[in-house]
Amino acid sequence: MAIKPSTLKGTRDFLPEQVIRRNYIFDIIRSVFERYGYRPIETPAMEKLDTLTGKYGEEGDRLIFKILNNGDFLSKVPGQILEEKASNKAVSMLSKRALRYDLTVPFARFVVQHRNDLQLPFKRYQIQPVWRADRPQKGRYQEFYQCDVDVVGSASLMYEAELIAIYAEVFEALKLPVTIRINNRKILAGIAEVAGIADRMIEMTVALDKLDKIGAEKVAREMTSKGIANDAAERVLQLIQLSSLEEMQAAMQDSATGVSGIRELQEALAFFGETLPANVSVDFTLARGLNYYTGFITEVTVDGPAMGSIGGGGRYDDLTGVFGMPGVSGVGISFGAERIYDAMEELGLFPASLELDARVIVLAMDADSHKHGFTIAQSLRKEGISTDIYPEPAKFKKQMKYADQRGIPFALIIGEEERNSGMFTLKDLKTGQQTKGSIEEVKEVLKRPSL
């Protein structure tokens, strides 16, 4: 019985046109990263399970893809646990590895492991896939690429400003309208203190992180379900609705932590002077549910299509501490490539001039012309012109149909006359216009940018 071909849920195949458009996004992001002095690294798709667990909060840990141990993995699980079907107890016995959930925690492991090879502050970028056992839906996949940029080894708030600038520059280059929201976890800690729930900050931020998805009423309900009093939940929701740093500073008079967070945001924004991008805004509702953030946090959403955040990040003061290297501050942001692609496709933002296939295809009328055409194709390729050649001198109509289906913009037609005269026919397959010229003249036409 034949196997029905299909992809796993939450994963996708990409056709050539899609890969080219994705590479367009990656190339712009990479060019901005490098312009700001960040250097590339890569880490394995798999990490030790204990490297990842405990870094993303309770919900995040549940979404980590575990990998079964090799061999007879069930033999090491006590029979009682198997009989109880106690999966939580059995996980550590069944799995020692996992697919990476994000790029930040593996980066922290990387920094500690290679500490003698790095100069601090160390600025890195990384463009690789991550995996999450999440429920697939629009804009949410189980396998997706992240494009991360981080700096570790400095507490300078200049880097917060630099990362805001990188976000603004990338999305301006992509022509994607976005809102860049910023906040500080210390302000959220101050809100928890003022509301009298300092010991429930994690529960508060996990609930607030769902505000855009479920609304204020359900957020309040979730907070109370975690043991937060009704009046404290109401106070939290009042405070996060304040509209300026000055208003929040007045409300934070009894919280040194909250005041510190406000000052950090003010200092970071001061680097811009009058040049702060218009799409950057302070938003006290922003929580970022990941536990490792300790200061500045940010999130980016598209103005238009409803698909959640397309980027986010923040400062983590001691993420490397769990790997035996305490006190190394870091800050970073991530671009969600899949959602960026979906948003650009929905808004029609990919350039019409983006070459989705070869620039020109060589079509030969006979066997000798086909061999000559191969030489011509090589000549065009050496000039940096993307060139294909039909595999045989088939009927001209068949060759033209193939070129048209591929969407290749030009066809270089070679027959006996062209071979003898050295003057070649170049056909614009969009307009139908034909011109004749030497191979050098043909090259000049093909090198002109598409309109």
Phi, psi and omega in degrees: 000128182291142178279130178288121182289130178198156175267159175292151180300143179080005177236164184216148163273156177235122175289163183309316181299323180290320179297319179298319179291322176296319178296328175300317177295311181300320183296319179294314180299314182298319182296322178291316178306311184290329178294334178266008173087019178269146186243147186279144167224168172221148176231161183295154176295329180257144172230163171298140183301321182286347172292324187267322188291148179083004183253346188243006185086169185299317182291319180298318180301325180292339184265003178285130176282113177273148179248126180298143175298156177286162174076205183277077188291337181283341185295337182268000180265122179304143183302326181298319180294322178294319179294324179285346186055041182273084186299323181298322179289329186275342187305311183296337179272335183267335188218130174244356184230161178205156172285142184297138181275326176209187180257349187284311180296314174302327177294319178299317176299318179300315183298315181292317183294327184248028186303329182280350181257356187246147173256124180267142357292143180252124182250117182231153167233157185210128178236099184208163180280153173229166185226138177219134181278058183264163177283117183297138175200182182304125178077004181229121184233165177270338173233125181202159180270141168244146176239101187255147173222125184222156169227131178238153177098014177208139176262007183299129179285355173301326182291329174300315179297320181298318181289324174299317180295323178296315177304309184299319184290318180297312184287333173293318179295324178280351182061031181261117181287122184223165169243127180256105181265141179228152177202187179218132181297334178292328175294319178296322176296322177296320177299317178297320179295312181298325179279357178078024181230042182305327181281357181242024184300317182299313179300321180295313183291323178299320179291316181297329181297344180261007186304314181296332186271322189241351177087164187297320184298315181288329175296315178299319180296320179293320178298315181294329178292341178264011176095009178271130182296153182302314183293327177292318178298318179295320179296319177301313182294329175292315184294320183290348179272356178298148193255356182212159178296327180294316178297318180292323179299320178295324181284342185263016185303330182264011181229105178297325179296314179299317179297321178299319179296320178296316180296323178297317177297317180299318180293318179296316181291334181295337179297334182280337186059239179266007187255013179301125179305141185295337183269012177261129180217143174282131183221108184287350176281345181289126185240323186054099190290351183289133188290339188279352178285137184235346182218240178308136172224153181211156178209144182241133175233152179279139173277095181141259183303135180274102181213022179075194184284149176246007177184156178185168179173196180166186180263139177230114188282338186211039180294328180286346182300325181292346178255017174088017179227077186286161172077017179257107182280147178214160176211141182199166177225162181227144174252128176273096188299322184296314181289326176299315178300310183299320180293317180293323178293317181296324181269358179065044187260355177288134183301137177296335182278357182295120183287113181267355179205191178301152178286325184212149174237136179270126180243123184252145184268342182205175187297317179295321179293329179294316178295319178294323179297326178297319178297317179297316180301318178298321179297318179293319181297322179294339178271005180083014180265121180293118190226137172238166177219136179296140191291347181203159179280065181285182177303140187300322180299320180294319179295319181294322178298319179297314180298319181294318179296327178286338182077024178287131188287331184229148172236130175258114188261127183233122173230191182300318182299316181294321179297317184285324185269338184074011177249121190251148179269122177247121183249128173279111187283352176273319184258342184084356182288137179243140175228155177241141178189171177292168181297327178292321178292323177298317179299319181297319179296315184290338180277347179293140180295146177290148178276000000 
